[in-house]
Amino acid sequence: MSKQVPTLDERPPDVGELTPPDRTLMGPGPSDVHPRVLRAMSTPLVGHLDPSFVEIMDEVQELLRYAFRTDNRWTIPVSGTGSASMEAAIGNLVEPGDTMLVPTNGYFGGRMRSMAERAGGDVVEVDAPWGEPLDPVDVERAFDEHQPDVFGFVHAETSTGVRQPDVSELTDIAHAHDAYVIADCVTSLGGVEMRVDEWGVDVAYSAPQKCLSCPPGASPLTLNDRAMEKVLSREERARSWYLDLSLLEGYWGDERAYHHTAPITNVYALREALRLVAEEGIEDRWDRHRAVAGELKAGLRDLGLEMNAAEECWLPSLNAVRVPDGVDDAAVIDRLLDEYDLEIASGLGDLEGEIWRIGCMGRSARRENVEYLLAALADALAEQGYEA
Ligand SMILES: *Cc1c(COP(=O)(O)O)cnc(C)c1O
């Protein structure tokens, strides 16, 4: 009996030209990309050690410092998505045997925990319900009880639409205990007030595809000297070679030596996105997000809908809205996508089925987007038999 030898199909796959739908992106990210950023991405590549690229790297670093409101020398875009800058922060700062304090009030605190554990850290938690910020009193209590070396918190929790107020209060507590603070600013950088230096944040990371309205691929990270000293004096090397900041220092620091090939096109994109931030002015940009998302919030209220987060911790870049009784949250999301090419998202974790998440980030934080969304949502709700 002869064995059947599978034969490769000789014909090349018949795959058509790329024609993605033209969506309006008002979910938890990515947000709509500015045409200038798309144009920057179609410019020719240069080598990642080309003198012209070295200049571009300097400019990106300077623009990032401006957006983060920091003088930190160690301010770089990490190759990869926001989770890469997140893992660069946690995986370098947390050494085996260190204790890291993480929050439980949203999805991304859970990711902090996983990363700290993989870094060899012991993890302790400070609790707050999903949809609420951390209470400084609880943070203080957790510090007294566990004496953590590193404290991570999420400034803008994309899973719940909660902005952590009192950032300085939290960093004061941590510093009084000699700990380092890592802030997740993925959904705040370039959209919601964040002052890294003034507020005493030691390490902050972000992603380009949220309030910077840039495609994912090169993700902002900043560390102050104190944090970088801890990283450079580690006894055991960081577990990730790719994200080892003591090695990346060679490329982004004075030496400019090869470590890995930078995602050139993504660095171009980030440069243009950050140039747009600088042109608008960072504080005006925060104001615009508040104003436009404020109109969204007022419009949602007119539809009889309720915000999930309390006013004091409302996050303009991510609006969590309660799904009214009797309305099928997924059907509304589907109708917006199918009929209006409009993306919003459902709730996650403890808030699954209870909220919609409506992003208002960067280029998507525009009046015309909000008007479009409110009209589309009114229609989708009416289709469900909901009356405002
Ligand atoms: C999106 C997001 C991340 C992860 O970023 P990716 O680009 O998806 O890897 C981390 N933290 C928060 C708060 C986010 O919203």
The ligand as a Tripos MOL2 file, in Angstrom:
@<TRIPOS>MOLECULE
LIG
   15    15     1     0     0
SMALL
NO_CHARGES

@<TRIPOS>ATOM
      1 C1         -4.5940   49.2180   26.1660 C.3       1 LIG1
      2 C2         -4.0430   49.1700   27.5540 C.ar      1 LIG1
      3 C3         -2.8800   48.4440   27.9050 C.ar      1 LIG1
      4 C4         -2.1900   47.5020   26.9650 C.3       1 LIG1
      5 O1         -1.8090   48.0360   25.7960 O.3       1 LIG1
      6 P1         -1.6750   47.1310   24.4600 P.3       1 LIG1
      7 O2         -1.2440   48.1620   23.4720 O.co2     1 LIG1
      8 O3         -3.0110   46.5400   24.2010 O.co2     1 LIG1
      9 O4         -0.6380   46.1130   24.7000 O.co2     1 LIG1
     10 C5         -2.4060   48.5600   29.1970 C.ar      1 LIG1
     11 N1         -3.0240   49.3200   30.1050 N.ar      1 LIG1
     12 C6         -4.1470   50.0050   29.8320 C.ar      1 LIG1
     13 C7         -4.7920   50.8360   30.8880 C.3       1 LIG1
     14 C8         -4.6840   49.9460   28.5450 C.ar      1 LIG1
     15 O5         -5.8130   50.6140   28.2760 O.3       1 LIG1
@<TRIPOS>BOND
     1     1     2 1
     2     2     3 ar
     3     2    14 ar
     4     3     4 1
     5     3    10 ar
     6     4     5 1
     7     5     6 1
     8     6     7 2
     9     6     8 1
    10     6     9 1
    11    10    11 ar
    12    11    12 ar
    13    12    13 1
    14    12    14 ar
    15    14    15 1
@<TRIPOS>SUBSTRUCTURE
     1 LIG1         1 GROUP 0 **** ****
